[in-house]
């Protein structure tokens, strides 16, 4: 894989937070992982929207799927997780 150097500008506070979050990992590797995750998520969302338009689910099916998604992705309290 070839590497391309780019320059980005961020506020000082953001730069400090990035460095702190990266820890021992090189900042460029840490940022690359984060950006790739966002790009993958954006591509997944585009594919999902295309699928959704093609399938045209019924309203009741949509509500059921949204309820399942909410249940699976909601944050659990520490008490529930234990």
Backbone as ProteinMPNN parsed JSONL, in Angstrom:
{"seq_chain_A": "XXXXXXXXXXXXXXXXXXXXXXXXXXXXXXXXXXXXXXXXXXXXXXXXXXXXXXXXXXXXXXXXXXXXXXXXXXXXXXXXXX", "coords_chain_A": {"N_chain_A": [[0.841, -1.16, 0.0], [0.581, 2.147, -0.895], [1.636, 5.222, 0.575], [0.314, 8.391, 1.231], [1.086, 11.651, 1.97], [-0.731, 14.034, 3.75], [-1.862, 17.248, 4.822], [-3.499, 18.48, 7.625], [-5.385, 20.891, 9.429], [-6.065, 21.59, 12.762], [-7.704, 22.832, 15.709], [-5.668, 23.815, 18.545], [-6.445, 22.555, 20.987], [-7.849, 20.312, 20.032], [-5.797, 18.99, 18.683], [-4.166, 18.341, 20.861], [-5.885, 16.601, 22.229], [-6.096, 14.539, 20.354], [-3.445, 13.567, 20.26], [-3.223, 12.677, 22.898], [-5.248, 10.715, 22.966], [-4.261, 8.927, 21.087], [-2.056, 7.893, 22.345], [0.509, 5.58, 22.705], [0.509, 4.887, 20.087], [1.426, 5.83, 16.798], [0.385, 9.047, 15.743], [-0.527, 9.428, 13.089], [-1.222, 6.806, 12.326], [-3.231, 6.261, 14.168], [-5.169, 8.237, 13.535], [-5.692, 7.46, 10.898], [-6.942, 4.948, 11.31], [-9.291, 5.793, 12.624], [-10.478, 7.458, 10.669], [-10.811, 5.612, 8.552], [-12.703, 3.937, 9.75], [-14.906, 5.682, 9.889], [-15.305, 6.159, 7.166], [-15.969, 3.572, 6.298], [-18.344, 3.227, 7.741], [-19.902, 5.228, 6.576], [-20.081, 4.289, 3.944], [-21.457, 1.89, 4.404], [-23.888, 2.985, 5.304], [-24.753, 4.28, 2.942], [-25.131, 2.045, 1.28], [-27.103, 0.719, 2.748], [-29.228, 2.574, 2.612], [-29.726, 2.5, -0.165], [-30.494, -0.194, -0.467], [-32.776, -0.123, 1.162], [-34.434, 1.634, -0.292], [-34.769, 0.073, -2.606], [-36.079, -2.246, -1.659], [-38.337, -1.353, -0.256], [-39.825, -1.572, 2.358], [-42.695, -2.486, 4.399], [-44.514, -0.242, 6.558], [-45.002, -1.282, 9.162], [-43.05, -3.247, 9.327], [-40.78, -1.69, 9.204], [-40.998, -0.208, 11.62], [-40.759, -2.324, 13.433], [-38.153, -3.253, 12.872], [-36.678, -0.957, 13.553], [-37.216, -0.843, 16.3], [-35.959, -3.176, 17.173], [-33.311, -2.587, 16.452], [-32.843, -0.347, 18.105], [-33.039, -1.561, 20.627], [-30.853, -3.29, 20.541], [-28.69, -1.578, 20.273], [-28.719, 0.333, 22.254], [-27.256, 2.024, 25.034], [-26.141, 0.31, 27.864], [-26.658, 0.366, 31.365], [-24.249, 0.288, 34.049], [-25.128, -1.405, 36.037], [-26.97, -3.047, 34.652], [-25.192, -4.295, 32.91], [-23.669, -5.909, 34.536]], "CA_chain_A": [[0.0, 0.0, 0.0], [1.37, 3.384, -0.917], [1.262, 6.208, 1.588], [0.255, 9.769, 0.735], [1.116, 12.619, 3.064], [-1.636, 15.174, 3.635], [-1.773, 18.137, 5.969], [-4.771, 18.988, 8.112], [-5.247, 21.861, 10.518], [-7.077, 21.457, 13.806], [-7.4, 23.704, 16.852], [-4.678, 23.275, 19.487], [-7.085, 21.629, 21.934], [-8.137, 19.059, 19.316], [-4.504, 18.332, 18.462], [-3.759, 17.756, 22.14], [-6.761, 15.446, 22.51], [-5.716, 13.471, 19.422], [-2.182, 12.998, 20.744], [-3.504, 11.954, 24.135], [-6.032, 9.519, 22.637], [-3.413, 7.985, 20.339], [-1.152, 7.239, 23.29], [1.772, 5.092, 22.147], [0.325, 4.65, 18.648], [1.71, 7.037, 16.011], [-0.838, 9.81, 15.475], [-1.016, 9.176, 11.728], [-1.873, 5.491, 12.309], [-4.464, 6.383, 14.947], [-6.125, 9.01, 12.731], [-6.068, 6.62, 9.759], [-7.932, 3.973, 11.782], [-10.548, 6.501, 12.89], [-11.05, 7.902, 9.39], [-11.281, 4.424, 7.837], [-13.947, 3.513, 10.385], [-15.976, 6.578, 9.458], [-15.56, 5.913, 5.746], [-16.687, 2.302, 6.217], [-19.701, 3.463, 8.234], [-20.607, 6.024, 5.57], [-20.377, 3.395, 2.818], [-22.519, 1.004, 4.862], [-25.128, 3.762, 5.316], [-25.177, 4.457, 1.549], [-25.643, 0.762, 0.799], [-28.355, 0.461, 3.453], [-30.26, 3.429, 2.029], [-30.027, 1.964, -1.49], [-31.262, -1.419, -0.221], [-34.067, 0.277, 1.713], [-35.232, 2.15, -1.416], [-35.089, -1.028, -3.516], [-36.985, -3.208, -1.032], [-39.582, -0.671, 0.091], [-40.506, -2.339, 3.397], [-43.943, -1.972, 4.953], [-44.318, 0.606, 7.738], [-44.931, -2.108, 10.372], [-41.743, -3.905, 9.321], [-39.805, -0.653, 9.526], [-41.092, 0.05, 13.059], [-40.221, -3.494, 14.143], [-36.696, -3.244, 12.696], [-36.141, 0.151, 14.343], [-37.292, -1.232, 17.712], [-34.897, -4.166, 17.391], [-32.043, -1.859, 16.38], [-32.713, 0.456, 19.318], [-32.782, -2.462, 21.751], [-29.515, -3.863, 20.412], [-27.624, -0.575, 20.273], [-28.787, 1.284, 23.37], [-26.218, 1.882, 26.058], [-26.611, -0.343, 29.071], [-26.061, 0.899, 32.592], [-23.29, -0.661, 34.668], [-25.908, -2.385, 36.778], [-27.489, -4.008, 33.688], [-24.089, -5.022, 32.294], [-23.083, -6.833, 35.515]], "C_chain_A": [[0.898, 1.239, 0.0], [0.794, 4.36, 0.104], [1.326, 7.588, 0.966], [0.205, 10.703, 1.927], [0.116, 13.723, 2.751], [-1.468, 16.013, 4.9], [-3.176, 18.576, 6.347], [-4.479, 19.973, 9.237], [-6.398, 21.663, 11.485], [-6.722, 22.43, 14.928], [-6.429, 23.012, 17.81], [-5.281, 22.241, 20.424], [-7.391, 20.282, 21.272], [-6.846, 18.29, 19.069], [-4.022, 17.65, 19.74], [-4.59, 16.524, 22.479], [-6.42, 14.264, 21.617], [-4.453, 12.78, 19.918], [-2.401, 12.17, 22.009], [-4.256, 10.658, 23.84], [-5.189, 8.477, 21.924], [-2.461, 7.24, 21.26], [0.162, 6.859, 22.64], [1.701, 4.839, 20.643], [0.713, 5.93, 17.905], [0.403, 7.741, 15.624], [-1.383, 9.516, 14.082], [-1.729, 7.825, 11.638], [-3.208, 5.553, 13.04], [-5.54, 7.115, 14.14], [-6.602, 8.188, 11.534], [-7.127, 5.606, 10.162], [-9.292, 4.621, 12.004], [-11.233, 6.887, 11.581], [-11.573, 6.704, 8.601], [-12.578, 3.911, 8.435], [-15.123, 4.364, 9.961], [-16.312, 6.37, 7.981], [-16.335, 4.613, 5.551], [-18.139, 2.478, 6.657], [-20.524, 4.252, 7.213], [-20.979, 5.166, 4.364], [-21.493, 2.428, 3.185], [-23.859, 1.734, 4.838], [-25.65, 3.986, 3.894], [-25.773, 3.168, 0.997], [-26.982, 0.43, 1.455], [-29.485, 1.293, 2.856], [-30.666, 2.948, 0.638], [-30.876, 0.699, -1.366], [-32.675, -1.07, 0.236], [-34.982, 0.81, 0.605], [-35.662, 1.027, -2.338], [-36.135, -1.975, -2.953], [-38.335, -2.583, -0.723], [-40.371, -1.419, 1.157], [-41.806, -1.673, 3.854], [-43.643, -1.18, 6.227], [-44.187, -0.232, 9.01], [-43.594, -2.832, 10.465], [-40.635, -2.919, 9.688], [-39.807, -0.358, 11.023], [-40.492, -1.099, 13.858], [-38.69, -3.5, 14.064], [-36.058, -2.126, 13.525], [-36.161, -0.173, 15.834], [-36.187, -2.237, 18.053], [-33.536, -3.475, 17.412], [-31.813, -1.057, 17.653], [-32.362, -0.423, 20.512], [-31.352, -2.992, 21.717], [-28.395, -2.835, 20.561], [-27.695, 0.407, 21.428], [-27.708, 0.985, 24.389], [-26.847, 1.257, 27.283], [-25.933, 0.284, 30.275], [-25.102, -0.147, 33.151], [-24.031, -1.762, 35.407], [-26.455, -3.46, 35.838], [-26.381, -4.873, 33.106], [-23.526, -6.08, 33.236], [-23.873, -8.116, 35.658]], "O_chain_A": [[1.839, 1.352, 0.786], [-0.389, 4.312, 0.438], [2.278, 7.917, 0.258], [-0.646, 10.547, 2.803], [0.103, 14.279, 1.652], [-0.984, 15.524, 5.921], [-3.954, 18.996, 5.49], [-3.45, 19.888, 9.907], [-7.558, 21.578, 11.082], [-5.56, 22.808, 15.075], [-6.374, 21.784, 17.877], [-4.702, 21.175, 20.635], [-7.21, 19.231, 21.888], [-6.81, 17.07, 19.228], [-3.53, 16.522, 19.705], [-4.06, 15.522, 22.959], [-6.448, 13.117, 22.063], [-4.396, 11.552, 19.987], [-1.828, 11.092, 22.162], [-3.934, 9.614, 24.407], [-5.377, 7.278, 22.129], [-2.099, 6.095, 20.994], [0.855, 7.712, 22.086], [2.725, 4.605, 20.002], [0.355, 7.02, 18.35], [-0.563, 7.091, 15.225], [-2.594, 9.371, 13.918], [-2.738, 7.71, 10.943], [-4.196, 4.971, 12.593], [-6.683, 6.665, 14.071], [-7.785, 8.216, 11.194], [-8.108, 5.417, 9.441], [-10.322, 4.066, 11.621], [-12.432, 6.664, 11.412], [-12.665, 6.769, 8.037], [-13.47, 3.491, 7.698], [-16.211, 3.849, 9.701], [-17.481, 6.404, 7.598], [-17.255, 4.555, 4.735], [-19.054, 1.946, 6.028], [-21.705, 3.97, 7.012], [-22.076, 5.304, 3.822], [-22.38, 2.169, 2.373], [-24.861, 1.168, 4.4], [-26.855, 3.894, 3.659], [-26.802, 3.195, 0.323], [-27.889, -0.08, 0.797], [-30.578, 0.778, 2.62], [-31.849, 2.988, 0.301], [-31.866, 0.542, -2.082], [-33.65, -1.649, -0.242], [-36.167, 0.479, 0.565], [-36.799, 1.019, -2.81], [-36.992, -2.458, -3.693], [-39.371, -3.221, -0.912], [-41.488, -1.862, 0.887], [-41.987, -0.464, 3.713], [-42.636, -1.422, 6.893], [-43.347, 0.072, 9.857], [-43.061, -3.012, 11.56], [-39.681, -3.264, 10.386], [-38.744, -0.267, 11.636], [-39.796, -0.873, 14.848], [-38.013, -3.726, 15.067], [-35.008, -2.332, 14.133], [-35.229, 0.181, 16.557], [-35.561, -2.142, 19.108], [-32.709, -3.744, 18.283], [-30.719, -1.081, 18.218], [-31.494, -0.076, 21.313], [-30.715, -3.125, 22.761], [-27.276, -3.185, 20.935], [-26.804, 1.245, 21.569], [-27.304, -0.163, 24.576], [-27.948, 1.627, 27.691], [-24.772, 0.686, 30.207], [-25.145, -1.316, 32.769], [-23.608, -2.918, 35.4], [-26.418, -4.646, 36.166], [-26.596, -6.054, 32.835], [-22.953, -7.064, 32.768], [-23.501, -8.987, 36.444]]}, "name": "protein", "num_of_chains": 1, "seq": "XXXXXXXXXXXXXXXXXXXXXXXXXXXXXXXXXXXXXXXXXXXXXXXXXXXXXXXXXXXXXXXXXXXXXXXXXXXXXXXXXX"}
